[in-house]
């Protein structure tokens, strides 16, 4: 018996932003999202701090001295909602910049609305 794959739902400009990444980064993030569709967690995906548990995850991909990130939620059993994709440019350590965290919060609320709308 084959487990059904969860669909990927791109929230906001996350897909457009991801398409601008280098090919290898797109592959790495795509592989991690595919694992999430299968109910697994890729080694490059870790819970994003500040979101209360492990339902919002961050994929970290390093390429040519740069760091790229993809953020998604597994909060809903029907779909994986990709909330944000961005290049980490902050020089203030490994912390996610506040403006990116604010956008992730907004898109998580949007994912909640999309999820509820899909249930009706």
C-alpha positions in Angstrom: 0.0 0.0 0.0 1.4 3.4 -1.0 1.1 6.4 1.2 -0.5 9.3 -0.5 1.7 12.4 -1.1 0.6 15.6 0.5 0.3 18.4 -2.0 2.5 21.5 -1.9 0.8 24.9 -1.6 2.9 27.9 -2.3 2.0 30.9 -0.2 2.6 34.4 -1.3 5.6 34.8 -3.6 7.5 31.8 -2.2 7.5 29.8 -5.5 8.6 32.9 -7.5 11.3 33.6 -5.0 12.5 29.9 -5.0 12.7 29.9 -8.8 15.4 32.7 -8.6 17.7 30.5 -6.5 20.7 28.7 -8.1 19.8 25.3 -9.6 21.6 23.3 -6.8 19.8 25.2 -4.1 16.4 24.6 -5.8 17.2 20.9 -5.9 18.2 20.8 -2.2 15.0 22.6 -1.1 12.9 20.5 -3.5 14.4 17.3 -2.1 13.5 18.4 1.5 10.0 19.3 0.4 9.6 16.0 -1.2 10.6 14.3 2.0 8.0 16.4 3.8 5.4 15.2 1.4 6.3 11.6 2.3 5.9 12.4 6.0 9.6 12.5 6.6 12.0 15.3 7.7 15.1 15.9 5.5 18.3 16.3 7.5 18.5 19.9 6.2 15.2 20.8 7.8 15.0 22.0 11.4 12.2 23.5 13.5 12.2 27.3 13.1 12.6 29.0 16.5 9.8 31.1 17.7 7.0 29.1 16.2 6.2 26.8 19.1 7.3 23.4 18.3 8.1 21.5 15.1 5.2 22.4 12.8 7.1 25.2 11.1 10.4 24.1 9.6 13.3 25.8 8.0 15.4 24.2 5.2 19.0 25.6 5.1 21.0 25.2 1.9 24.5 26.5 1.5 25.9 27.2 -1.9 28.9 29.2 -3.1 29.5 30.8 0.2 25.8 31.9 0.5 23.0 30.6 2.7 19.5 30.1 1.2 16.4 29.2 3.2 13.0 27.7 2.6 10.3 27.8 5.3 7.3 25.5 5.3 4.7 24.2 7.7 3.5 20.6 8.2 0.7 21.8 10.6 -2.0 20.5 8.3 -2.3 16.8 7.2 -3.6 17.6 3.7 -0.8 19.8 2.4 2.7 21.3 3.0 2.4 25.1 2.9 5.6 26.7 1.7 5.7 30.1 3.5 8.9 31.8 2.4 12.1 31.3 0.4 15.0 33.7 0.8 18.7 34.2 0.7 20.1 34.9 4.2 22.1 38.1 3.9 22.2 39.2 7.6 25.6 39.7 9.1 24.2 39.4 12.6 24.8 35.7 13.1 22.6 32.7 12.3 19.3 34.3 13.5 16.6 34.8 10.9 16.1 38.6 10.3 13.0 40.1 11.9 11.5 41.2 8.6 11.6 37.6 7.3 10.1 36.3 10.6 7.3 38.9 10.3 6.6 37.7 6.7 6.6 34.1 7.8 4.1 34.9 10.5 1.8 36.7 8.0 2.0 33.8 5.5 1.4 31.3 8.2 -1.9 33.1 9.0 -2.6 33.1 5.2 -2.0 29.3 5.2 -4.5 28.9 8.0 -7.1 30.9 6.0 -6.4 28.8 2.9 -6.6 25.6 4.9 -10.0 26.6 6.5 -11.3 27.7 3.1 -10.3 24.3 1.6 -12.2 22.5 4.4 -15.5 24.2 3.5 
